[in-house]
């Protein structure tokens, strides 16, 4: 495991913030879609949660009209984002595509089966309306005198960490890049927190920010 990683996006308070361009992209379709729609698949969970650095369990509703996808090869992402199955879509760079879909016509499982899609997950929404998207990175705050390697080993997750970097030596906050599927990120965070050896374990997100235009 390498303890250093060069992160291609700026991290701020555990969130990768993508500003007005995402909101400009999706504002045109938000009025004609029911954000509370669960589609036809009643087996889908309606929310996910993690324990944040505020010491509380944060709950996010699953938005099945929004998706984030990892495209392989990365060079195909722009062309993939232009497909008619998306109400709107944006090539974020590094192989990431965020898109708006009609959940009654386009299913997540169907997207995952497409040749270009390496991984995919639904968008997530806080109670205040902020929409976010998972990445392969998480932030972990260790309790005093606890080592991240010990926490990972206790949770049985050591083999799932590709790289790790100490972000704040005073508070023992690490950013970890994982080799798991996006849909496993919350499970990974909860398993670390439940060891009792960390203050928090939270995902790093792409975030939609509303900007007045």
C-alpha positions as CSV (number, residue, x, y, z in Angstrom):
1,X,0.0,0.0,0.0
2,X,1.4,3.4,-1.0
3,X,0.8,6.1,1.6
4,X,1.0,9.0,-0.9
5,X,-1.5,9.8,-3.7
6,X,-1.7,12.7,-6.1
7,X,-5.4,13.7,-6.2
8,X,-6.6,15.2,-9.6
9,X,-9.3,17.2,-7.9
10,X,-9.3,19.7,-5.1
11,X,-10.8,18.3,-1.9
12,X,-12.6,20.6,0.5
13,X,-14.1,19.3,3.7
14,X,-14.4,15.9,2.3
15,X,-16.2,16.9,-0.9
16,X,-15.0,17.4,-4.5
17,X,-17.0,20.5,-5.5
18,X,-17.8,21.0,-9.2
19,X,-19.3,24.5,-9.5
20,X,-21.9,26.1,-11.8
21,X,-21.3,24.0,-14.9
22,X,-23.1,20.9,-13.4
23,X,-26.1,23.0,-12.3
24,X,-26.3,24.7,-15.7
25,X,-26.3,21.2,-17.3
26,X,-29.0,19.7,-15.1
27,X,-31.3,22.7,-14.4
28,X,-32.9,22.3,-17.8
29,X,-34.2,18.8,-17.0
30,X,-34.9,19.1,-13.3
31,X,-38.3,20.7,-13.8
32,X,-39.7,17.9,-15.9
33,X,-38.5,14.9,-13.8
34,X,-40.0,13.8,-10.5
35,X,-37.0,13.6,-8.1
36,X,-38.9,11.4,-5.7
37,X,-39.7,8.8,-8.3
38,X,-38.3,5.3,-7.5
39,X,-38.9,4.0,-11.0
40,X,-40.2,0.4,-11.4
41,X,-37.5,-1.4,-9.3
42,X,-39.0,-1.6,-5.8
43,X,-36.0,-3.6,-4.6
44,X,-33.7,-0.5,-4.7
45,X,-32.9,1.0,-1.3
46,X,-34.2,4.5,-0.8
47,X,-31.2,5.9,1.1
48,X,-27.6,5.4,2.1
49,X,-25.7,6.7,5.2
50,X,-22.3,7.2,6.7
51,X,-20.8,8.6,9.9
52,X,-19.4,12.1,9.3
53,X,-16.7,14.2,11.0
54,X,-19.5,16.0,12.8
55,X,-20.1,12.9,14.8
56,X,-23.6,12.1,13.3
57,X,-25.0,9.7,10.8
58,X,-25.6,11.5,7.6
59,X,-28.4,10.1,5.4
60,X,-28.7,10.7,1.7
61,X,-31.6,9.8,-0.5
62,X,-30.8,7.8,-3.7
63,X,-31.6,9.8,-6.9
64,X,-32.3,7.2,-9.6
65,X,-32.7,10.0,-12.1
66,X,-29.0,10.9,-11.7
67,X,-26.0,8.6,-12.4
68,X,-22.2,8.8,-12.3
69,X,-20.2,6.4,-14.5
70,X,-16.6,5.5,-14.9
71,X,-15.8,5.1,-18.6
72,X,-13.0,2.9,-19.9
73,X,-11.0,3.9,-21.9
74,X,-11.1,7.5,-20.6
75,X,-10.8,8.9,-24.1
76,X,-14.3,7.5,-25.0
77,X,-16.0,9.5,-22.2
78,X,-16.9,12.5,-24.2
79,X,-18.5,10.5,-27.0
80,X,-20.3,8.3,-24.5
81,X,-21.8,11.4,-22.8
82,X,-23.4,12.4,-26.1
83,X,-25.7,9.4,-26.3
84,X,-29.4,9.9,-26.6
85,X,-30.2,7.7,-23.6
86,X,-29.2,10.7,-21.4
87,X,-31.4,13.7,-20.9
88,X,-28.2,15.6,-20.3
89,X,-24.6,14.4,-19.5
90,X,-21.2,15.9,-18.8
91,X,-17.7,14.5,-19.3
92,X,-16.0,15.4,-16.0
93,X,-12.5,14.3,-17.1
94,X,-10.5,11.3,-16.0
95,X,-13.2,9.0,-17.4
96,X,-16.0,10.3,-15.2
97,X,-19.4,11.0,-16.7
98,X,-22.3,12.4,-14.8
99,X,-25.7,12.2,-16.4
100,X,-29.5,12.7,-16.0
101,X,-31.7,9.8,-17.0
102,X,-35.3,8.8,-17.2
103,X,-35.5,6.0,-14.6
104,X,-38.5,4.5,-16.2
105,X,-36.6,4.0,-19.4
106,X,-33.0,3.7,-18.4
107,X,-31.9,1.3,-15.6
108,X,-28.6,1.3,-13.7
109,X,-28.1,-2.4,-14.3
110,X,-28.5,-1.7,-18.0
111,X,-25.9,1.0,-18.0
112,X,-23.4,-1.2,-16.1
113,X,-23.7,-3.8,-18.9
114,X,-22.6,-1.3,-21.6
115,X,-19.2,-2.0,-23.0
116,X,-17.8,1.4,-22.1
117,X,-19.0,1.5,-18.5
118,X,-16.5,0.2,-16.0
119,X,-18.7,1.2,-13.0
120,X,-21.8,3.2,-12.3
121,X,-23.9,4.4,-9.3
122,X,-26.9,6.6,-8.6
123,X,-26.6,10.2,-7.4
124,X,-27.4,11.0,-3.8
125,X,-29.3,13.9,-2.2
126,X,-29.1,15.5,1.3
127,X,-32.3,16.7,3.0
128,X,-31.4,20.2,2.0
129,X,-31.4,19.3,-1.7
130,X,-27.7,19.1,-2.4
131,X,-27.0,16.3,-5.0
132,X,-23.7,14.5,-4.8
133,X,-21.9,11.6,-6.6
134,X,-19.5,9.0,-5.2
135,X,-15.9,8.6,-6.1
136,X,-13.4,5.9,-5.2
137,X,-11.9,8.0,-2.4
138,X,-12.9,8.2,1.3
139,X,-11.8,10.3,4.3
140,X,-11.0,8.6,7.5
141,X,-10.3,10.3,10.8
142,X,-8.4,8.1,13.2
143,X,-8.8,8.3,17.0
144,X,-5.8,9.4,19.0
145,X,-2.9,7.0,18.8
146,X,-4.7,4.7,16.3
147,X,-3.0,3.8,13.0
148,X,-5.0,3.5,9.8
149,X,-3.4,0.1,9.0
150,X,-4.7,-1.3,12.2
151,X,-8.2,0.0,11.5
152,X,-8.2,-1.5,8.0
153,X,-6.9,-4.8,9.2
154,X,-9.5,-5.0,12.0
155,X,-12.2,-4.4,9.4
156,X,-10.7,-6.9,7.1
157,X,-10.3,-4.3,4.3
158,X,-6.6,-3.9,4.0
159,X,-6.5,-5.4,0.5
160,X,-9.1,-2.9,-0.8
161,X,-6.9,0.2,-0.3
162,X,-4.7,1.2,-3.3
163,X,-3.2,4.4,-1.9
164,X,-3.4,6.4,1.3
165,X,-2.3,9.9,2.2
166,X,-2.1,11.7,5.5
167,X,-4.0,15.0,5.0
168,X,-3.9,16.4,8.5
169,X,-1.2,15.2,10.8
170,X,-2.7,17.0,13.8
171,X,-6.1,15.3,13.5
172,X,-4.9,12.1,11.9
173,X,-7.1,12.5,8.8
174,X,-6.3,10.3,5.8
175,X,-7.6,10.1,2.3
176,X,-7.8,6.6,0.9
177,X,-8.3,5.5,-2.7
178,X,-10.1,2.2,-3.0
179,X,-10.3,-0.7,-5.5
180,X,-14.0,-1.4,-4.8
181,X,-17.2,-0.8,-6.8
182,X,-18.9,2.6,-6.2
183,X,-21.9,0.8,-4.7
184,X,-19.6,-0.6,-2.0
185,X,-18.2,2.7,-0.8
186,X,-20.8,3.2,2.0
187,X,-20.4,-0.4,3.2
188,X,-16.6,0.2,3.4
189,X,-17.1,3.5,5.4
190,X,-19.5,1.9,7.9
191,X,-17.2,-1.1,8.4
192,X,-14.3,1.2,9.3
193,X,-16.4,3.3,11.7
194,X,-17.8,0.2,13.4
195,X,-14.3,-0.9,14.5
196,X,-14.6,1.9,17.1
197,X,-11.1,3.2,16.2
198,X,-11.9,6.1,14.0
199,X,-13.8,9.4,14.6
200,X,-15.4,9.3,11.1
201,X,-15.3,7.5,7.7
202,X,-17.0,9.5,4.9
203,X,-17.0,9.3,1.1
204,X,-15.4,12.0,-1.1
205,X,-18.0,13.4,-3.5
206,X,-18.5,15.3,-6.6
207,X,-21.1,17.9,-5.6
208,X,-23.7,19.9,-7.6
209,X,-23.5,23.6,-6.5
210,X,-26.3,26.0,-7.2
211,X,-25.0,29.2,-8.6
212,X,-27.1,32.2,-9.5
213,X,-26.8,33.0,-13.2
